[in-house]
Amino acid sequence: MIPLTMAKPGERATILKITGKDEVRQHLAELGFVVDSEIVVVNQIAGNLIVQVKDSRVALDRSMANRIMI
């Protein structure tokens, strides 16, 4: 299990765990980041990620991406 920030662009992954406070986990869930969903890292710029989850692309900063374990 590694944080999402370690994934390379183009890599597919399955979310195994989401860490952090309840508010943070709830916010990520509203964006579509839930356990067992498949995501694709689209691009990585200065540690920040653009991720495709379900049918939308979401930009995450490094601190949020570190809370998502794949």
C-alpha positions in Angstrom: 0.0 0.0 0.0 1.5 3.3 -1.1 0.2 6.9 -1.2 -1.3 8.2 -4.5 1.6 10.6 -4.9 3.9 7.7 -5.7 1.8 6.7 -8.8 3.1 7.6 -12.2 1.1 9.4 -14.9 -1.0 6.9 -16.9 -1.1 4.4 -14.1 -4.3 2.7 -13.0 -4.9 2.0 -9.4 -7.6 0.9 -6.9 -8.1 2.9 -3.8 -7.4 0.7 -0.8 -7.7 3.2 2.1 -8.3 6.8 2.8 -6.7 8.4 5.9 -7.3 11.7 7.7 -10.0 13.3 9.7 -13.6 12.6 9.1 -14.1 15.9 7.3 -11.3 15.2 4.9 -12.5 11.7 4.1 -16.1 13.0 3.6 -14.8 15.7 1.2 -12.8 13.1 -0.8 -15.8 10.8 -0.9 -18.0 13.6 -2.3 -15.4 14.0 -5.1 -15.7 10.3 -5.9 -12.7 8.9 -4.0 -14.1 5.9 -2.2 -12.5 2.6 -1.3 -12.4 0.0 -4.1 -13.0 2.6 -6.9 -10.5 2.6 -9.8 -8.6 5.8 -10.6 -6.1 6.9 -13.2 -3.3 9.4 -12.7 -3.6 11.8 -15.7 -0.8 14.1 -14.9 1.6 15.2 -12.1 2.8 18.8 -11.9 5.1 19.8 -9.0 3.7 17.1 -6.8 0.1 18.0 -7.5 -2.0 15.5 -9.3 -4.7 15.4 -11.9 -6.7 12.2 -11.4 -9.5 10.7 -13.3 -12.1 9.1 -11.0 -15.3 7.7 -12.5 -16.1 10.1 -15.4 -14.5 13.3 -14.1 -11.0 14.7 -13.7 -10.1 16.1 -10.3 -7.0 18.1 -9.3 -5.5 17.2 -5.9 -2.7 18.9 -4.0 0.1 16.8 -2.6 -1.3 16.8 1.0 -4.7 15.4 -0.2 -3.2 12.9 -2.5 -1.0 11.6 0.3 -4.2 10.6 2.2 -5.3 8.3 -0.6 -3.6 4.9 -0.4 -3.5 2.6 -3.4 
